[in-house]
Amino acid sequence: MAPPGLWSRARVLLAGPAGLRIACGVGVGLVVLLLTRWVPVAVAAGAAVAVWPALFGAAAEQRVSIQRLEGLAAWVEGLRDAIATSRGLPEALPAASARAHPALAGPLQQLTARIEAREPIEAVLRRLADDLDDPIADQAVAALILNYRAQGRQLKTALTALAAATRREVETRRAVESDRRSTRRAVALIMTATVAVMVAMAVFVRDYAAPYATPTGQLVLAVVVALLAAGFAVIRTLSRYRTPDRFLTGHHSQNFAQNSLSTPTAGLNGSHGSGISHGRWSFSDGAR
């Protein structure tokens, strides 16, 4: 017997958009089965409808990611401007968060609430990095933490460089997304055309399609469907934008804390270039 928690989660899932997609998938599968009598094709058509967002949802995910990066760049610039008015970091963080991009509203509201609750600044910043869950956000948080520890006077310079690097990352992701958009359209078209041709062949060219109604024919169709599914899965994986791993998580965060404690002024003086490289915060060469 399934545990009660499993049933409650299943009810919540079925009550939302996923439940509607599953119902549509079952309906499409039954229609294809009635038209073709081909079980593998019917199952594949129904499954494709049910998991369509998972197959072709990378574009929406990437749009959200780009919006968050744009918001992060604007927030870093706002933080830089707030610090330029001689505010300390604990005062500048809520001031910059009040005018944040809507994509960052939730995490930054929590940041402000934690600061108002007088939580330690470093803990607040680390939790912000976890809420944003992006390697570029880790770079910003790392810069803030190290400058806060070292009481750095060049935080404005470091934030300016970080904002510029974030803007460049946004442009890079936009360019990649533009290139991959046509690939996703082609994959969706191929999948739809494949199912449509199979259904049309079963309905209008019955003599030609008759061998596929036998058990051997069904097995052959199952192999073909499996190969197509594997190909689409590979294309789906290749169409995703791969970001660098975060470094403010788990043992990576502990290593960062230990290294930064041993070199508290590690190059965040901002006097020797931006110190920013793609996917990593490369602290300024002048500190090495």
N, C-alpha and C positions, 0 to 999 in steps of 0.2 A: 504494500500500500504506500502511495506517495506521501511524503510529509506534508503537513498543512501549508508550510511556507511555500512549497513548490506550486501548489494549487493557486495560492493567492497571487504569486508572481505570474503564473500562466493567465489568470483572469485579467490582471492589469495589462499584460502584453496583448491579449486578444481584444481588449476594449479600446485600444489605441489604433493608430494608423497601421501598425503591423498586423493587427487582426483583420483589417479591411483588405490589406494586400494578400493575406493568406486566403481569405474568402474568395477574392478575385482569382487567385491562382488555382484554387480548387475548381472554380467555375470554368476557367479556361481549359484546365486539364480535362474536365468531363466533356466539354464541347469537342475538343480535339479527339478524345477517345471515341466519342459517338461518330464522328466523321470519318476517322481513319481506321479504327480498331487496332491502332498501334500503341501498345502500352508504353514503350520507352519514349516515344515522341510526346505522348500525352503527359507523362510525368515530367519530361524536360520542359515542355511549354508551361505547365503549371508552376514548376519550380522557378522558372525564369521570371514569371510575373511576381511571384511571392518575394523573391530576393532582388528585384530590379534595383532598388536603391543601393544595395550592397555591391552589385555589379557595376553600376554606373553612377555611384554617389561620390566618387572621388572629386569631381568638379565642385560640388557643393562644399565638401570638406575643405578643399583648397581655398575657396572663396572666403570661408570663415577664417581660415588661418591667415590669409593675406589681410583681412580686415583687422584682425587682432594685432598683426605686426604694424600696420599703419597706426593703430591706436597706441601701440607701445612707443613708436617713434615720436608721436605727438606728445605723449606723456613725458618721455625723457626730455623733450625740448621744453615743455612746461616746467618740469622740475629744475632744469638748468636756469630758466628765467627766474623761478622763485628763489633759487639759491643766490642768484646775482643780486637780489635785493637785500643781501646780508642776513638771510634767514638760515637757521640751522637745519640740518636734515630732518629732525623730528617735526619741525614746523613746516618745512617745504613739502614734505610728502603729502599731507592732507590738502594743502593748497593746490598742488598740481593735480591731485586726484579729483578735485571738485569739478574740474573742467575736462574730464577725460572723455575719450571716444566711447560711444555706447557699447562697442564690442568688449570693452574692458570694465564696464560699469560695475559688474558683480564683484570681481576680484579686488578692485580698487576701493569699493565701498567697505569690503571686509578689512582691507588694509587700514583704512581710516578708523574703523571701529576698534581694531586691535591697538592702534596707537592711542586712541582715546581711553582705552582700558589700561593704558600704561604697561603694555607688554614690552619686553626688550626689543629694541629696534632690529637687532640681527635676527631674532626669531620671527619677527613680523615680516622681514624681507624674505627670509627663506620660505615662509608659508606663501608669500606672494609668488615666488618662483614656482612652487608646487601648483598653485591655482592656475597660473598661466600655462605651465607645462610646455614650454618651448625653449630650445637651446639659446635663442637670441635673448629671451627674458632672463635666462641664467647669466648671460654676459652682463646685462644691466645690473642685476642683483649683486653679482660678484664685484662689480665696480663700486657700487654703493657701500657694500660691506667693508671692503678694503679701505676705502676712503674714510668711512666712519671710524674704523679702528685706528687708522693712522692720522686722523684729523687733517686730511689732505686739503691743501689750499687750491689745488688745481682740478677740483671736481667739475667745475664748469667746462673746462677744456675737455676732460674725459667724456662728459655727457654729450658735448657737441660732436665729438668724434663718433661716439656710439650711436647717436641719432642718425648721423650721416650713413654709417654702416648699415643700420636697420633699414633706411630708405633704399639703399642699394640692394639689400636682400629682398625687399618688396618688389623692386623692379625685376630682379632675377626670377622670382617665383611667378610673376605675371607673364614673363616671356616664356617660361617653361609651360605654364598653363595654357597659353595661347597655342603653342606647338602641339600640345597633347589633346586639345579640344577636338581637332579634326579626327584624331585617332579614335577617340571615344565614340564620335558620331559614326565612324566607319564600322566599328565593332557592333554598335547597336543595330545598324542597318543590316549587317551580315547576319546577325542572330535572327532578326525579324524575317528577313528574306528566306533564310534556311527553313524556318518553321513553316512559313507560308507556302513555299514550294513543295514541301513534303505533304502538307495538307491538300494542296491543289492536286498533286499527283495521285493521292489516295482517293480523292473524290471524283476527279474527271478522267483519270487514266487508270481505271481499275484493273484492266488486264495486265498492264505493265507493272502495276504495284502489287499484284496478287501474291507473288512469292514472298513478300514481306509479311504477309498475314500468317505464314506458317511458323512453327516454333523456331526453326532455324533462321528464318527471316527476322523474327523478333530479336533473336540473339545478335544477329548482325547489326540491326538497328541500335541495340543497346551499346554495342562496341563503338559504333559511329557517334552516338550521342555522348558517350564517355570521352571520346577523343576530342569532340567539339568543346565539351565542358572544360576539359583540361587546357585546351588552347585559349579559351576565354579567360580562365583563371590566370594563366601566365600573362596574357595581355593586361588584365586588371592589375596584376602586381607591378608590371613595368610602367603602367600609367600613373602610379602614385609617386608623388614628389617625396624623395627621401631626405629628411633633415638629419643633421648630425645628432649623435646621442647627447642627452642632457648630462651635465657634470655636477649639478647640485642635487643629486639624488643618492640615497643609500650611502655606501662606503665611499663613493666619489665625493659626496658632500663632506664626509669626515676627512678625507685626504685633503680636500681644498682648505678646510678649516685648519688642519695641522700645518700645511705649507704656508698659508697666509699668516699664521701666527709666528712662524719662524722667520718670515720676511714681510713684516707688516707694512712696509712702504714700497712694496714690489711694483715699482714703475708707474704708480698711478699719479705721478707728479705732472704728467701731461706735457712735459717740456721737450720731449723727443719724439714727436709724432703721435699719431692717433693710437697706435698699439692695438689695432683691431684687425682681426683677420676672419675670414669666412668660417663660421662654425665653431670658433674658439675665441676666447678673450685672451689675446696675446699681449701681456703687459709690456709696457714700454721698454724698448731696448736700452734706454739709458740706465735702467735699474739693474742690468745684468752685469 
